[in-house]
């Protein structure tokens, strides 16, 4: 895994943890900074990024991107676009 993919995965895992906390924590943590960071990472994606990862990030399919980066692509459900 390269540094770009590691940054994306770390952010996706943090987003997942924060979303779980938001269900019960008071005050609720904001996921907005993490979504903004994912937007920034997507905009900085290297040209040689994996096409599936590019697709998932551009479509904001963050769960699919997380599974892809964890090597669990087979668990992804195909969407209307075929991915």
Steps between C-alpha positions, in 0.01 A plus 500: 500500500642836401487817711196641317303180556611492866379859550165419341460181705594675826244772429231247407560303819485819706175593324355160588604533868362854520169398343461224761577746781252751360216259570537532877753770590395834640598733354503322167833509318497657156583288197521807277879548539554138397275534196691816402830315539372219275399761241853646516661158467275420204604825331868412557469142379809390308452415132603139561236441771304178465200558272257340746627718784472809279141404414399441862650825625359712220154356566546532877452126544713503811404158632595345165828691500576378853430137409709535184797636697465223758521236226135407546375609156296178468269626778397805298148495363474611138321830460294630209819600320631140507758557772 
